[in-house]
């Protein structure tokens, strides 16, 4: 036993009373994982003598400033060792054995989720106290085949990034944001935007409904971000897309305190658009930053030496912007003015990490955020006035986790974990429009009146898990890292909606008559003809509360085997069973008296109930049940046996991770649903009233009858599946410099769509060939071109008057498929020798038909599939995830005097798109052929036939640090975002609109172009200067 080991054991005995006291106070943390902190690492290798023979009984220990205590191992006959569950950081590894020189390796860097291989060749000596220091070997992971990017602290803190989490995500290779501007949802390597999992210190904070983040992520807490995009191990969870792990700071052995402040705003943020360009954009330029103040205070350090560390943070941020809106008078004569919108964000976190006794490690953490937006940012558009927005009235996120690891022996470790997140998101109508109706122009896209609904939504996630890791040497001639475990997850969402005036009126180019003039079915006179609707939401708060629940239980087994010293194989299998449930729903009466009247006169005679009256609907246990089996395999081959050149490959079958999005679509009462009516203005006053005529728009109201509603899910429904394989090469050019190339292929199958189904007969009639004869009536027409477009002949299908009303059912649709291919190059030089570099270049191709079911995938969509859905659509069409080229390049250089200069360059191809049109058949044709005149939107060309323009952006930072005792005591930096003054806007060349042919086969008729045709839509075009101050104590 060495003197160092004796000293440590004596110190442990002296601190034992304090250990008991702190342990009793924090028993919860002991019960559950250090692994809850996020992806941990492993150090493993082999210890041999100078002749290559394994050494029995060699004692090895590892220590790091980033970790509490020591971890140790004593080798068996094979000389192999494996130390798992280590926090990311830089380690010292020491090995000693009787009759050999002690060997010490400094600077072994362990990244999150990384396995570092450190082999030792020991020299015999008569003086055992003699120590030899050697340099660590190549810093590549020789065990894991995963494709992951580690955004370390130097990248996050040095680069000129906007002060939000999506700016950090923008560094990830192959990532695509929706609408090509930062903000979730996002797609990584062609995965559905709903398929990503976002973890904060292993707590799942993925919104269970929309798959974005629950609340805002405080960037001041972030130590590292690890994004795993392919090659997921079985223990990594049920993610079908990327797993995004945000690792929080955790304190250290030395006290630390810091204060940071960032400021920008008016005078520092300027619009780059000229007056002529703003005029081309109908006077609406992109949003402009008016003010930004970001203040953060952090405190950390030891509680007891080498036993417990803590870290805490408080952050307050306020921001104001000018909305991209211009002065406008709506068709009702109300004037609307340019407005600003603001955000206030207050957040905090406390974290305690412990190693109280040798065999226990634990952590406990609590965090919260509180966000208020008087004008909800997602409601802000160039076409929506302030009155029609909603207020985000204190969005509150609470996050908690606890965890612990029990080290049974050096070969056996048990981890337990629990995490909980809860988000309250109240969206309230603007106080000036609380009692107003909602108006929307289907041609111009403008809104006025009130916003949609008052909506108080509460979502929560709880996950508990256990895992056992066993290092088994010399089993079947190989070493094995065996991991088995299980998880239980419970997710819920409660939506409470209401609106005093639930009326919606659809205008057309400023006219209240959506469809122009027609003959009234009741009076026979020519009258205005329009489309109106009513939300089914009650008129008062508390009148409707919909609860959706999801429970998942999962288990996994995984084995990583080492063969011949150069080949690593990983085989894993996980099984997940998910069950969704809908609770009983009680709904109050709707607010607008006309909705109740129409329900009584038009719906009640058909169905025997009025959905606008108070009603109670029963719950539904096991709404969806998925049993998902996921086999996964990985291979790593050390090409030259030195660990610097690795060939990696992986294959996996990845079922979809069930969320609550489907449950929202399947709810018997969708809290945000509305029903449409045809309106005939009998008194010609342009206003909707009870003296006018109304008729129902085709809808199957049997959905409110339980015996029919429960047929809205195919009894054979199963999880969509992605089959993924990847192959790549990793090369270490220098100690901190790696280059990698990876080819990834993903095939999406068994996707889910909403199809037409008749619950009375059990017939699916989404396809002509499957439908009873006479339910679909073919109609041929020629849609006229214009503006350089050709005429497009097509044949559509309209439902007959004898066909049932539209009733939706979700089922696996074979025609919905997708394929994604990507070749990705990544270079990463970590900060050393006064510089760092991070860059990626991705070529990708995404093709298929899944965009018909969702913008980003086949998941969480209510788009109804009919025979018209696949007109001009093929499996070779480009999907919205398709970007042929995505490039990122970032770096930092440190000059004399502690001056740093950093840059970030981003560029990528634009999004694909295709022209559409809404066809309305002639009334006389419909009457003659017994067809219903249902307006039908179809593609005029391949959905990805065209593409928006590409874009680029360059940001810079200059930073000066002042050091005291080797630590930063003061720092100041200046960010210049969009240095080159780039601007990005898209020109809407989709003539869209509607086509009313005069007769079947005719190319003559009324063609109304989209109100936004030939309109520019601004995405971004400002230059922002931001000053940042940092004080360290």
Secondary structure, DSSP 8 states (H G I E B T S, - for coil): --HHHHHHHHHHHHTHHHHHHHHHHTHHHHHS-GGGGS--EEEEEEEEETTS-B-TT-EEEEEETTSSS-EEEE--TT-EEEEEEE-SEEEEEEEE-TTB-EEEEEEEEE-TT-EEE--EEE-B-S-TT-EEEEE------SS---EEEEE-HHHHHHS---SSHHHHHTTSTTEEEGGGSS-S-EEETT--GGG-EEEETTEE-B-TTTSSBSS---GGGEEEEEEEEE---GGG-S-SS-EEEEEE----SS-EEEEEEEEEEBTTEEE---HHHHHHTTT----EEEEEEEEEEEEEEEEETTTEEEEEEEEEEEEEEE-S---EE-TTS-EE---EEEEEEEEEEEEEEEEEETTEEEEEEEEEEEEEESS-GGG--TTB-GGG-EEEEEEEEEEEEEEEEEEEETTEEEEEEEEEEEEEEEEEE-GGGTT--EEEETTT--EEES-S-EEEEEEEEEEEEEEEEEEEEEETTEEEEEEEEEEEEEEEEEEEEE-S--EEEEEBTTBS-TT-EEE-TTT-SEEEEEEEEEE--BSSTTSBEEEEEEEEEEEEEEEEEEETTTEEEEEEEEEEEEEEEE--EEE---S-HHHHHHIIIIIHHHHSS-TTS-EEE--EEEEEEEEEEEEEEEEEEESSSSSSEEEEEEEEEEE----SHHHHHH-SS-TT-EEEEEEEETT-SSS--TTSEEEE-S--GGGGSHHHHTTSB-TT----EEEEEEEEEEEEEETTEEEEEEEEEEEEES-EEEEEEETTTTEE-SSGGGS-TTSEEEEEEEE--BTTB--EEEEEEEEBTTS----EEEEE-TT--EEEEEEEEEEEEEEETTEEEEEEEEEEEEEESGGGT-SSSSSS---EE-TTTTTT--TTSB-TT--SEEEEEEEEEEETTTEEEEEEEEEE---EE--EEEE---HHHHHHHTB----EEEESS-TTSEE---EEEEEEEEEEEEEETTEEEEEEEEEEESTT---EEEEE----SEEEESSTT-S-EEEE--TTTTEEEEEE-EEEEEEEEEEE-
